[in-house]
């Protein structure tokens, strides 16, 4: 195992994904955490937000106090629109630093689509070409060419991992229906401002059936990886559970394709990937096995309708859908073992 250590900072360390990131990084053998930054509770210990974090780490500080020249890598876990402004100020002056952004700031290649989706002008348009959207299993051969890594959204991760290899092989039809359900941590610390429906923590809530902003990621990346255009109907749901995603994808089989052939194709495609787990044909699937892991479990199931199948995909939205994948991308960049810092079952933590 490499003894090399990299110096890192986490900007936005006290949100759901930020805390998950700090917890995981605190156990990573090749990481030294130099700065934990936020806008509140300055000077306090990170453990007041997350009592799983036992390691003595730097006190929470303002990003204005960061000595950028001392860093190799910066993680950003900020609201959309904030990381791009900071990276734009740092990028050209500190050419050693690499950036992993957990927001949507560099996920969308077209700044017009970004503005339409996120209702704000992009503040670092010139840097988009210097970034890569990275689902780790799909970008291993390219990630080292870039300094800015756009960590994917949680729903798109659960969707693209099973679909892209099958679309690439022309095994499924052009119209795909996706039903995704997520724990409420996916909405962030301020979910009560975003979701005002009754019984938020004891009911299921469907939202954004027409224009959910994550679907443009899926369309963009499917086109990039497969050169094929597909029509996606996507509807997300918020569940009264803290973490976990289950995506159900309803697809038509192309001629000569079968559910078993799809399963075998995914096994072949991901045979070297530690975190992708393909279940037996027609296996039942839920989020239970993947909670607090960096795994993605996939099940291919037949239905009563001829040539219509369902692909189930389960991930933990805070880990494989955010912080775990960010660390996986870091491991690829620095040639650490891909599962370094991601090997153990992580303790449950409720806010």
N, C-alpha and C positions, 0 to 999 in steps of 0.2 A: 504493500500500500504506500502511496506517495506521502512523504512527510511535508511536502510543500504546504504552506499556509498562505491564503490570500486575505487581504485587509478589505473589509466591507462595511457599508453603512446601510441601514434600513430607514428610508424616509417614509413616514406614515406607519409607525410601528405599533400603534395602539388600536387599530381597527380589527375586525375579525380576521381578515387575511394577513394583516401585518403581525398580529400576535402569533398566528399559526406559523408564520415564516420565522419569527424570532425563536419560537420554541424549537423548531426543527434545526435551524442554524446553530443554536446553542449546543447541539449534540453532534454537529458535523466535525469530523476530525481535521478537516483542512481549512477551517474558517476561523478568522479572528474578527470579532465584531468590534469595530472602533467607535461607531456612532449609532444611537437609536434616536430618531428624531420624530417630534410631534409638535403640536401647537399648544397643548395643554399639559398640565402636571409636570412642567419643566423642573428638572432637578430631582424628580421622584424615581423610584425603582420600577422597572417594568413588571416586577412580580406583583405589584398592587393591581395590575390588570389581569394577570394570568398566573395563578399560584402553581402551575406546573413548572414554570421556569425557575429552576433552583440555582443555576449557574450565576456567579457574580458577573454582571455585565455593566457597561457604561450607563450612567443615569440618563434619563430622557432629556434631550437638549433640542434647541432650535436648529433647523437646517442652516441658519446663518452662521452658526459656530463651526461648521464642518471645514476641516482642512483638506480640501479635495486632492491635493498632491500626495497625500498619504494613502490614498485608496486605489484598489485594483478594480473593485466592482461596487456598484450602487444598485440596490433594489428600491423601486418606487411602488408604494401601495397607497396611492392618493386618489381623490375624486377625479373623474375624467376632466381633462383640460389643464391639470396642474403639472404633471410630470413633463409634458412637452415644453413648458416655459422654463423649467429648471434645467432640463437637458440642453436646451438651446443656448443657455448661458455658459454651460460647463464644457460642452462637447469639443469645441475647437481649442480651448485653452489647456485642457488636460487630456492629452491624446492617449494616455495609458488606460484610462478608465473605460470599463464596459458597463452597460446599463441593462437591467432587466426590469421592464415596466409591467405591472400587473393590472393597469387600467387599460382603457380602449385607445389611448392616445396614438399608438403606432400600429394598431391592428388593421386599419382601413387604408388601403393604398391610395385611393382617390379622395383628395381633400374635400371635394364637393359632396361626396357621399357621406364623409365624416360630418360635415356641417349639417347636412340634412338629417342625419341620424341623431347627433348629439346637440344640435341647436347652438353651436358655437364655432367660431372661426378657428382653424388650426394655426397654432402659433409657431410651428417649426416645420413648415412644408418642405423646406430644402433637405431636412434630415430624414424624411420618409424613405427616400431611396437608400439610405444607409441603415435601414432597419429590416428585420426579418420577423415574420409571424411564425412562431415556432411551437407546434405540437412536437414534442421531443422525438417521438418515434418516426415522424415524417420529415424531419429537417436535420438529421444527424450529419449529413454530408455537406451541409451548407452553412451551419450555424457559426462556424469559426471565421467566416468571411465578413461578419458584421459585428459592430460594437453595440448596437441597440437591438435588444430582443423584446419583441412584443409577445408577452405571455397571453395565450388565448383565453377567451371567456369560458365559463364552466359548462354551460349548455353546449356551445360549439365543440368543446373537447369530447363530450359524451357522444355527440352526433358524428363528428368527422372520423373518429378512430374506426368505427365499424363500416361506415359508408364509403370512404374514399377508395380503399382497395377493391371493393366490389364494383364501384362505378368505373374505376380504371380498367377493369377486366370486362366491362360491358355485360354484367350479369343481371342488372336490375333495370326496371323501366324508368321513364322520364319523370313521372309524377310521384312524389314521395310525401307522405303525411307523417308528421312528427308530433308526438304528444310527450312533453317533458314535465316532470314534477321535481321540485326542488325544496329542500329545507329552507327555512326562512333566513338563515345566515347569508344566503346568496343575495339578499336585498341590502345587506350592510347594517351598520350599527343604528342607522336612522330609519329603519324600515317602517316604523309607525308613522312617519311623515309621508312615506310613499304609499302605504297601504292603510286606508282608513276604514275598511269594512269591519263589520261587527265580528266579534269572536275570532280575532286574528289568530290567536294561539290555540284554537280548538276547532278550526274549520279549514276546508280546502278552498282555494280561491283561484279561478282562472282569470288571466289578464293578457292584454296585448295580442289578440288573435290576428290582427292585420299587419301591424308594423313593429314587431319586436325588433329592437336594434341589433340583437346578436345574429339574426338570420343573414344579414349581409356578409358577416364573416364567413359563414358556411358557403354561401354562393361564391364569394371571392376565392376561397381556398379550394373548393371543389373544381372550379374552372382552372386554377393554377396547376393543380396536381393531375387532373384527368383530361383537360382540354375539352370537357363535355359540359353542356348546360343542362341543368335539371330544374324542375319546378318543385319548390318546397312549400308545403302548407305547415306552419309551425304554430303550436299553441303551448305556452308554458303555464304551469300551475304552481302556486305556493302551498306547501304542506305545513301542518302544525307540528313539525319536528325540526330540530336545530340544523342538521346537516344531512347531506346525501342527495344524489340525483338519480332518477330512473327515467331514461328516455326510451320511448316505444316508437319504432319506425316501421310504418306500414308500406310495403313495397310490392311491386309486381315483378315476377320472374321473367327474364328474357328467355327466348327459345333455347331449349336444351339445358337450361339452368335448373337446379333443384336446391332445396334447402341444405341438403348435405354437401353439395358442391360448394355452396357459399361458405359453409362452415370450414370445409377443407382449405378453401382459398385464404380465409382469415388465419387459420393455423399456419399455413405456409408463409404468408406475408409477415406475420409477427413471431416467427419461430425463434428469433434471437432477442426478443424484447421481454424483459423481466416482469414488466408490470401489466401486460395484456394477458388476460385469462379467458380462453375460449371454452365455454361449457359444452356438455354433451348436447346433441340435437334434442330440441323440444324441452330443454331444462327450464325449470321454474327459476325466476331471477328476481331479486330485490336488492335493496341497497345495503342490507345487513352485513354481508361479507366484506364490503369495501370501505365501510365507515372507518375512519382513522387510519387509512392506508393510502398509498399512491397507486393502487391497482385500478384497472378498468376491467370489469367482467362483462362478457358478451354472450348472449344466447340467441340462436336462430331457431324460430318456431314455425311449424306448419299451421295453417288455419283450415277451416272447413271449405273455404273458397279456393278453387283450383288456381294454382299459380300466384296466389296471394300469400305472402309470409309476413311475419313480424320479427324485427330485429330488436332485442332488448339490450340496453347498455347501461351499466351502473357505475358511478364514480362517487367519491367524496368531493363535493364542490369546493371545499376549503383546501384540499390537498391536491389530488390529481387535477382538479378544476381551477387551482390557483397556486398556492404556496409550494406544494410538493412538486408540481411541474416546473415552477420557477427554479427550484433547487436542482431538479433533473437537468434543466437547460444549463445551469451553472456547471454541473458536473461534466456535461459534454464539452463546454467551452474550455475548461481547464484540464480536460482529460483525466478527471477523477473517475473512479468506478461509478457507473451510472446510478447505482442504487445507494451510493454513499450518503449517509444521513437520512435514508429513507427505508431502512431495513426492518424496523421494529413496528409492532402494533402500538399505536399511540393512545394514550389515555383519553377517555372522554373528558370534555370540558364544556360546561354550560355557562353562559354569561348571565 
